[in-house]
Amino acid sequence: MNKILRSGRPAQSARRTGPLTLLSLGHACVDIYQGAVAALVPFFVSERAYTYAAASGLVLAASVLSSVVQPLFGALTDKWSMPWLLPVSTLVGGAGVALAGVSDAYPLTLAAVAVSGIGVAAYHPEAARVARAAAGRGSHTAMGWFSLGGNLGFATAPLTVSAVVATGGLHASPLLVVPALAGAVLCVAALRGMAATADAPNGTGSGAGSAGRTPATARDDWPSFAKLSGAIVCRSIVFVGLSAFISLYVRQRTGGGEVSGTAALFLLYLGGAVGTVTGGKLATRYGRIPVVQWSYALTVLAVAGVVLVPGPLLYVCVVLASAGLYVPFSLHVTLGQDYLPRRVGTASGVTLGLTVSIGGIASPLIGALADATTLQTALAPLIAMPALGWLLLRPLKEPEIPEAAVRPAATEPADTTSPTSASPR
């Protein structure tokens, strides 16, 4: 015991996991607002008589600005450390959703969710960079724990929105700012913890401003990154489409009420929380590329079940679709960062932002087709998207990472018991 205490391993592990835990919890608070827009759609349809196309336009407004802005913030974080973006963007994202239900005017509602999209876009590239620094080694297992927080935020979004809006109507939406306030506090606490770690006598130097140091031998693999990005776009179209319409669709298919739709959306998000952690563990054993490829193949069958299977079994298909969509989620991020080791911020902005948010562009098309035909017909094309993603992923190989990029600091002994310790690649 004395030997362990002298080595400082427990203290160093705590210094790593403490900020990472706070970042994960803060990520949960932010991603409530990614899931909140889709969770608000049924209420906009019922209270304001929006058409499917108009309601999905709100999802588009939250997504398009994120698509454009997030890679720009990623490029900025490649040049400058901007940790202050974490609490500020959290507050902006929450304020937009909080104001979405205040006005009955559609343009003002559209503007509010667009502002929320900008806040979410500004958060993710810098948060991924800081999380990589907090992990000390940037392992995909550590990124899985960070992503878990975001997925839990997604999972609780429909419950949070339903608890507020079902009780007080859309005009009670200002109460939805509370998670943003909590998230901002968590971000500040995490950044202070990382600064204290960097300043400590036995600190590893992994403060918020020290991430992204790249060995001179590292090379960016743009062709592989482009294929990966294309696959993520396919995944995004499926996820955004299901997020926007699964609640309404399950009500139709099962004959249930509002609770049945909210339950389906909750399962879609909750399954993602489990899938993200599972993805990191599977990647440790089998490798990232095989796990990502298997996940896309599973998603083809699962989405087909969502569209075609009637009755209560539909919920099982929703869970399977959620797992297939989310098992590769954090692996996308670390693969992108390793394909572009010299542009970690850009890679994070694209994999967490552009390719994910661009799925929102397809949402109004699905809504328009649903207005013209049926919602089942409009969701049917989603079955083909993960198949296309699988084809793009087939030629990919595991990125070659220079040893210096993953070697732990000399002052920090390896700790294979921590969830943030480096995983075999």
Solvent accessible surface area in square Angstrom, and as a share of the most:
residue,aa,sasa,rsa
1,M,166,0.74
2,N,104,0.53
3,K,154,0.65
4,I,87,0.44
5,L,109,0.54
6,R,183,0.67
7,S,56,0.36
8,G,13,0.13
9,R,102,0.37
10,P,63,0.40
11,A,50,0.39
12,Q,9,0.04
13,S,21,0.13
14,A,61,0.47
15,R,56,0.21
16,R,7,0.03
17,T,34,0.20
18,G,31,0.30
19,P,9,0.06
20,L,6,0.03
21,T,73,0.42
22,L,50,0.25
23,L,0,0.00
24,S,17,0.11
25,L,92,0.46
26,G,0,0.00
27,H,2,0.01
28,A,18,0.14
29,C,17,0.10
30,V,3,0.01
31,D,4,0.02
32,I,19,0.10
33,Y,4,0.02
34,Q,58,0.26
35,G,0,0.00
36,A,1,0.01
37,V,6,0.04
38,A,8,0.06
39,A,5,0.04
40,L,1,0.00
41,V,1,0.01
42,P,9,0.06
43,F,16,0.07
44,F,1,0.00
45,V,37,0.21
46,S,83,0.53
47,E,89,0.40
48,R,40,0.15
49,A,86,0.66
50,Y,29,0.11
51,T,80,0.46
52,Y,47,0.18
53,A,36,0.28
54,A,29,0.22
55,A,0,0.00
56,S,0,0.00
57,G,13,0.12
58,L,1,0.00
59,V,13,0.07
60,L,50,0.25
61,A,16,0.13
62,A,17,0.13
63,S,14,0.09
64,V,53,0.31
65,L,60,0.30
66,S,5,0.03
67,S,6,0.04
68,V,89,0.51
69,V,26,0.15
70,Q,3,0.01
71,P,24,0.15
72,L,108,0.54
73,F,44,0.18
74,G,0,0.00
75,A,44,0.34
76,L,70,0.35
77,T,6,0.03
78,D,55,0.29
79,K,151,0.64
80,W,150,0.53
81,S,52,0.33
82,M,24,0.11
83,P,35,0.22
84,W,143,0.50
85,L,8,0.04
86,L,0,0.00
87,P,19,0.12
88,V,72,0.41
89,S,3,0.02
90,T,1,0.01
91,L,71,0.36
92,V,53,0.30
93,G,2,0.02
94,G,0,0.00
95,A,39,0.30
96,G,2,0.02
97,V,0,0.00
98,A,5,0.04
99,L,105,0.52
100,A,0,0.00
101,G,0,0.00
102,V,69,0.40
103,S,30,0.19
104,D,99,0.51
105,A,43,0.34
106,Y,68,0.26
107,P,93,0.59
108,L,108,0.54
109,T,1,0.00
110,L,59,0.29
111,A,52,0.40
112,A,12,0.09
113,V,0,0.00
114,A,16,0.13
115,V,68,0.39
116,S,2,0.01
117,G,4,0.03
118,I,62,0.32
119,G,2,0.02
120,V,8,0.05
121,A,0,0.00
122,A,6,0.05
123,Y,0,0.00
124,H,3,0.01
125,P,0,0.00
126,E,0,0.00
127,A,0,0.00
128,A,0,0.00
129,R,10,0.04
130,V,0,0.00
131,A,2,0.02
132,R,41,0.15
133,A,7,0.06
134,A,4,0.03
135,A,2,0.02
136,G,33,0.31
137,R,20,0.07
138,G,3,0.03
139,S,2,0.01
140,H,2,0.01
141,T,24,0.14
142,A,1,0.01
143,M,5,0.02
144,G,2,0.02
145,W,86,0.30
146,F,2,0.01
147,S,2,0.01
148,L,31,0.15
149,G,3,0.02
150,G,1,0.01
151,N,2,0.01
152,L,72,0.36
153,G,1,0.01
154,F,21,0.09
155,A,1,0.01
156,T,55,0.32
157,A,0,0.00
158,P,3,0.02
159,L,79,0.40
160,T,34,0.20
161,V,0,0.00
162,S,23,0.15
163,A,67,0.52
164,V,26,0.15
165,V,2,0.01
166,A,60,0.46
167,T,120,0.70
168,G,45,0.43
169,G,20,0.19
170,L,2,0.01
171,H,111,0.50
172,A,20,0.15
173,S,0,0.00
174,P,58,0.36
175,L,112,0.55
176,L,4,0.02
177,V,43,0.25
178,V,89,0.51
179,P,21,0.13
180,A,0,0.00
181,L,96,0.48
182,A,47,0.37
183,G,0,0.00
184,A,11,0.09
185,V,105,0.60
186,L,39,0.19
187,C,0,0.00
188,V,56,0.32
189,A,40,0.31
190,A,0,0.00
191,L,28,0.14
192,R,176,0.64
193,G,26,0.25
194,M,2,0.01
195,A,51,0.40
196,A,63,0.49
197,T,10,0.06
198,A,40,0.31
199,D,121,0.63
200,A,28,0.21
201,P,141,0.89
202,N,91,0.47
203,G,18,0.17
204,T,27,0.16
205,G,33,0.32
206,S,17,0.11
207,G,7,0.07
208,A,13,0.10
209,G,57,0.54
210,S,21,0.14
211,A,20,0.16
212,G,38,0.37
213,R,197,0.72
214,T,44,0.25
215,P,23,0.15
216,A,94,0.73
217,T,104,0.61
218,A,2,0.02
219,R,211,0.77
220,D,33,0.17
221,D,55,0.29
222,W,118,0.41
223,P,88,0.56
224,S,18,0.12
225,F,9,0.04
226,A,64,0.50
227,K,73,0.31
228,L,0,0.00
229,S,15,0.10
230,G,23,0.22
231,A,0,0.00
232,I,1,0.01
233,V,37,0.21
234,C,6,0.03
235,R,6,0.02
236,S,1,0.00
237,I,32,0.16
238,V,0,0.00
239,F,10,0.04
240,V,17,0.10
241,G,1,0.01
242,L,1,0.01
243,S,8,0.05
244,A,2,0.01
245,F,1,0.00
246,I,1,0.01
247,S,5,0.03
248,L,17,0.09
249,Y,2,0.01
250,V,0,0.00
251,R,55,0.20
252,Q,102,0.45
253,R,68,0.25
254,T,46,0.27
255,G,67,0.64
256,G,33,0.32
257,G,46,0.45
258,E,75,0.34
259,V,124,0.71
260,S,18,0.11
261,G,0,0.00
262,T,24,0.14
263,A,39,0.30
264,A,0,0.00
265,L,4,0.02
266,F,49,0.20
267,L,49,0.24
268,L,1,0.01
269,Y,0,0.00
270,L,62,0.31
271,G,12,0.12
272,G,0,0.00
273,A,3,0.02
274,V,97,0.56
275,G,3,0.03
276,T,0,0.00
277,V,30,0.17
278,T,51,0.30
279,G,0,0.00
280,G,2,0.02
281,K,127,0.54
282,L,61,0.30
283,A,2,0.01
284,T,52,0.30
285,R,191,0.70
286,Y,98,0.37
287,G,18,0.18
288,R,2,0.01
289,I,14,0.07
290,P,44,0.27
291,V,2,0.01
292,V,1,0.00
293,Q,33,0.15
294,W,139,0.49
295,S,8,0.05
296,Y,4,0.02
297,A,46,0.35
298,L,68,0.34
299,T,2,0.01
300,V,36,0.21
301,L,132,0.66
302,A,4,0.03
303,V,0,0.00
304,A,24,0.18
305,G,9,0.09
306,V,1,0.00
307,V,1,0.01
308,L,113,0.56
309,V,40,0.23
310,P,88,0.56
311,G,19,0.18
312,P,113,0.71
313,L,117,0.58
314,L,0,0.00
315,Y,51,0.19
316,V,81,0.46
317,C,17,0.10
318,V,1,0.00
319,V,60,0.34
320,L,80,0.40
321,A,0,0.00
322,S,0,0.00
323,A,27,0.21
324,G,2,0.02
325,L,1,0.01
326,Y,2,0.01
327,V,15,0.09
328,P,0,0.00
329,F,24,0.10
330,S,0,0.00
331,L,0,0.00
332,H,3,0.01
333,V,2,0.01
334,T,1,0.00
335,L,0,0.00
336,G,0,0.00
337,Q,0,0.00
338,D,9,0.05
339,Y,4,0.02
340,L,0,0.00
341,P,16,0.10
342,R,118,0.43
343,R,102,0.37
344,V,8,0.05
345,G,0,0.00
346,T,25,0.15
347,A,0,0.00
348,S,0,0.00
349,G,0,0.00
350,V,17,0.10
351,T,2,0.01
352,L,11,0.06
353,G,0,0.00
354,L,60,0.30
355,T,4,0.03
356,V,21,0.12
357,S,11,0.07
358,I,53,0.27
359,G,1,0.01
360,G,0,0.00
361,I,82,0.42
362,A,18,0.14
363,S,1,0.00
364,P,28,0.18
365,L,127,0.63
366,I,13,0.07
367,G,0,0.00
368,A,51,0.40
369,L,69,0.34
370,A,5,0.04
371,D,72,0.37
372,A,84,0.65
373,T,69,0.40
374,T,76,0.44
375,L,5,0.02
376,Q,60,0.27
377,T,66,0.38
378,A,1,0.01
379,L,0,0.00
380,A,40,0.31
381,P,75,0.47
382,L,5,0.02
383,I,43,0.22
384,A,61,0.47
385,M,41,0.18
386,P,1,0.01
387,A,38,0.29
388,L,86,0.43
389,G,0,0.00
390,W,84,0.29
391,L,100,0.50
392,L,58,0.29
393,L,1,0.01
394,R,147,0.54
395,P,78,0.49
396,L,11,0.05
397,K,162,0.69
398,E,58,0.26
399,P,16,0.10
400,E,167,0.75
401,I,41,0.21
402,P,27,0.17
403,E,111,0.50
404,A,53,0.41
405,A,33,0.25
406,V,41,0.24
407,R,141,0.52
408,P,48,0.30
409,A,44,0.34
410,A,113,0.88
411,T,87,0.51
412,E,8,0.04
413,P,44,0.28
414,A,60,0.47
415,D,6,0.03
416,T,120,0.70
417,T,124,0.72
418,S,10,0.07
419,P,60,0.38
420,T,2,0.01
421,S,11,0.07
422,A,47,0.36
423,S,17,0.11
424,P,94,0.59
425,R,95,0.35
